[in-house]
Amino acid sequence: MIPDDELDRLLRSVNPAPREQFADLRAEDLAVRERIVRGVPVSAGVPEAGRRRAWAGFTVAVASIVAVVVASVLVLAPTQQAIALTPPPLIYGNPQPLADVVADAQAALADDDGPEQERRVRTLGWGWNIDMGSEKIEIVPQETTLEWAADGSGAVTIVAGESLWSDDDRPDGVAESPYAPGEVIASFLQTPEQFNAPAALLTLSGSTPDDLWPVLRAFGADESSPSGELLTAISRVLDAWTLTDAQQATLIDLLAEADGIRVLGETRDRLGRDVVGLRVEDPQRPDHAETVLISTDTGRIVGIETELLHPLDFIPAGVMGYRLWDID
């Protein structure tokens, strides 16, 4: 039996809204959507006084948020038996000591030939929702571009990615995608009020720990946070800013200093890039596992994968979603 709070969380992933509602989505809505997809409570780790500042859009309609996620991974028959259609897990090998992984990343970042800090981010993401009534699904990765100005105004565009299957190898029960690769799923403008970002995010500059901790704290992490909680805050920063190599180097150091990190080893991410996976720990989410992906080429944080470790009734264990940065 699924506990009431877990069932509530799962139900928040149900009942996608029609496509005409997509235009009403805001940048803060997308932030909430990503937290829902990854199973992270909106207020997790955020002190009561700080919740008003968290970039999370507390009053948005959840059905509209999840509507952007056209990816589903389950066919739910009337018997509630699920056919899992998740991406295969990444296979890791050749794990090295954490100190060596960090040293290699720092060496790659030291040449400082990465991007300038920029208020523009392109991400490739995939995540599931549950369709309680239909047995036809399609998994569609999505590219999201966020561009914003110093006052928080800006624009968001969401474009359909390539289907995970061709017409010839699409499994039974999986419908053709309603979107062609490259088709715009949603495109909308945002006001500063809609962006609703904490001041520390808007004014972020510099690359020292003293420069970066204020924005991480604004997203609920501090020096005592476990690695999983700190990674959630880091991901919120990476969702808004393209950071310099020096800023990335500091974030990797801070993450390596947090409790609960295990090196999984080397693999290739969903774009075929060589990466090292670090499994992080979040005591608040013992049934989930998150892995941060660090490029062996650039040393930068280029992705996060989220997995459900144990089945929850009709929800199978497996990959729940991934989010990749530096996709340009």
Secondary structure, 3 states (H helix, E strand, C coil): CCCHHHHHHHHCCCCCCCHHHHHHCCHHHHHHHHHHHCCCCCCCCCCHHHCCCCCCCCCCCHHHHHHCCCCCCEEECCCCCEEECCCCCCCCECCCCHHHHHHHHHHHHCCCCCCCCECEEEEEEEECCCCCCCCCECCCCEEEEEEECCCCCEEEEEEECCCCCCCCCCCCCECCCCCCCCCEEEEEEECHHHHCCCHHHHCCCCCCHHHHHHHHHHCCCCCCCCHHHHHHHHHHHHHHCECCHHHHHHHHHHHHHCCCEEEEEEEECCCCCEEEEEEECCCCCCCEEEEEEEECCCCCEEEEEEEECCCECCECCEEEEEEECCCC
